[in-house]
């Protein structure tokens, strides 16, 4: 995969992601990029992936959220192996996918979904309807702030997604039993100084205590916070994700 990355310029990679804007029912304008399957067959239904970026990619340029991920989702090997729609919304500055302090050892899920996560969720529904997406294969993944957003959205809509891949995020432990039957593949670096590794350790333990056996936690020994490139370049990450399917 790395050799393929080198053959594609940033311009070539990013040109594959359509630049779009969505206005939700609350009037929030959400910039997003959309990657379509290479050769859309209108007789087929395709999986849809929602990606939530980290805090460093916030803004309104509809560009920065592609950092890291243009080389992952835009890579020709990925596109050939996993034909799907990928949605990459951008959260505005001074907002979070989940409005909580990610440096804390724990948090309680806010009563109300955050402004931009709500918009992203509505956007997902809109895209699925527009492209006749496969509702049995909706996936969500995110890193850091996006890892928190991933945990938050699946906690609010546990029946919606076929699988989730939160990376170095954190969840409300009281939501563990709600998520016990959901396929989750999660990752954290053992020496993460920005988001405590116990956030993912403790959620995994809590889900197991509820009888859940569909969570797969990988702790990367000696690694800090910036683990997403390693995680997304592991062949097993997407092999596992796209293999998950729920009953419609």
Secondary structure, DSSP 8 states (H G I E B T S, - for coil): -HHHHHHS-HHHHHTTSEEEEEE-TT--EEEEEEE--SS--TTS--EEEEEE--GGG-SSSSSGGGTTTHHHHTSHHHHHHS-EEEEEE---TT--SS-S-TTSS-----SS--HHHHHHHHHHHHHHHHHT--TTSEEEEEETHHHHHHHHHHHH-TTT-SEEEEES----GGGTGGGTTS-EEEEEETT-SSS-THHHHHHHHHHHHTT---EEEEEETT--S--HHHHHTSHHHHHHHHH-----
